[in-house]
Amino acid sequence: METEFADFYAAHFPSLCKQLYAYTGDRGEAQELVQEAFSRGWAHWPKIRGYDDPAAWVRTVAWRLAVSRWRRARRAFAFLAGQREEPAVPPPDPAHVALVAALATLPPNHRRAIVLHYLADVPVAEIAASERVADGTVKSWLHRGRTALAVQLGERTAR
């Protein structure tokens, strides 16, 4: 009986996989569905082998499994779509976008000094220590960075 089923499996597995692949569009899923259908067929093989076309039984089971998976996936997707409410995120402020773009044009040391001093409120002495430069160098970077930002952002005077 095992040899008979093994021969039946070998004869019909490739063609059933092709049919389910055409239906599902996913080769791995098609193979999985056909494999599951054959395993169910093995459990009922004494009865199925007496049918006129046992492959039709396996094909029908595989197709029903595919439809069942599709329905479950559709229900799950609908459920999840109803569960998550996308938070309303306002669009970025044009001034913020312009500032980020202008900062990107600065040399890295000027940009780092500007961000640390004006956005993170780090004192000049601390920036100088972390960068291993003199306080005056950091002050120079801040001045040059502000001047470049003023030009980039179209301001007339820089502080």
LUMPATOR-198035 format. One record per residue (C-alpha): y, z, x negated. Coordinates in steps of 0.02 Angstrom, whole numbers, plus 32768, in hexadecimal, padded with zeros to 4 digits. Each point is the difference from the previous one (the first is absolute). Layout:
BEGIN
YZX/...
***
This chain:
BEGIN
800080008000/807980287F70/7FDF7F587FAD/801B7FA780A4/80A980568018/80317FE17F4A/7FDD7F468018/8062800080A3/809180577FAA/80017F887F6C/7FFA7F698073/808E80358074/807680737FA1/80677F757FAA/801E7F9B809E/802C80988069/807A803A7F79/80547F558005/8010800980BD/804A80AF7FFE/80717FD37F6E/80457F708067/801E807B808E/804980947FA0/80557FA77F70/7FC180877F89/7F647FDC7F9B/7FDD80B57FD5/8011803780B4/7F907F718039/7F7880337F85/801080B48037/7FF17FD280B8/7F687F927FE4/7FB080867F93/801B8081808A/7FB77F898081/7F667FE27F95/7FE980BB7FE6/8004801880BC/7F867F6F800F/7F8A80547F85/7FFD809B8070/7FC97F938093/7F9D7F7D7F9E/7F5A8016805C/80587FCE80A2/807C7F807FB9/7F7F7F9D7F9E/7FB17FCE80A5/80A17FAD803E/800F7F438001/8095800C7F88/800D80A87FA7/80967FBE7F9C/80607FED80A3/7FE780BA8021/8041802D7F52/80937F878014/802D804C80A9/7FFC80B07FB8/806D7FCB7F6C/807F7FAC8072/800680998071/801A806F7F69/80907F907FC8/8052800780AB/7FE880BC8006/805380167F56/808F7F908033/801B8065809F/7FFA80A57FA2/807B7FBF7F7F/80757FC18088/7FFB80A8805A/801E805D7F5E/80927F907FD3/804D801680AD/7FE980BC7FF3/804E80097F53/808F7F8F8032/80278076808F/7FF2809A7F91/80777FD77F76/80B37FF1802A/80617FAC7F76/8094806A7FD0/80A67FAA8014/80447FE57F52/80B37FC77FFA/80277F6D7F8F/8043802C7F55/80BA801B7FF2/80527F657FB2/8063806F7F8A/7F5D80507FC3/7FB17F557FE4/809A7FC87F9F/7FFE809D7F96/7F487FED7FD4/801C7F497FD2/8098802E7F96/7FA2808C7FA8/7F767F847FD3/807F7F9C7F9A/802E80937F90/7FAD801F7F58/7F7380808013/805C808F7FA8/809E7FE78069/7F997FF580A0/7F9C809C7FD4/80A080637FD9/80547FC980A3/7F69802A806A/7FDF80A87FAD/80B680388001/803E7FBF80A8/7F647FFB806A/7F99808E7FB7/8095806F7FCF/7FC180187F4E/8089803D7F8A/80377F937F6E/7FBD807D7F80/7F537FFE804E/7FFC7F418004/80367FFE7F49/7F75807A7FD2/7F7A7F9E805D/803B7F5B7FB5/8019804E7F54/80B27FC17FEF/80AA80527FF4/80618036809B/80847F7E7FD5/7F7C7F768004/7FCD803180B0/80B880058035/80157F537FB6/7F677FC08060/8045804C80A0/80AA7FB07FE5/7FB77F557FD6/7F84800B8090/8089802E807E/806D7F717FC0/7F717F838010/7FD5804180AE/80B67FF18035/7FFE7F4A7FCC/7F587FE28055/8034805780A0/80AE7FB68002/806080A27FEE/80AB7FF77FAF/7FFD80A57FA5/7F7680637FB1/800780BB7FE8/
***
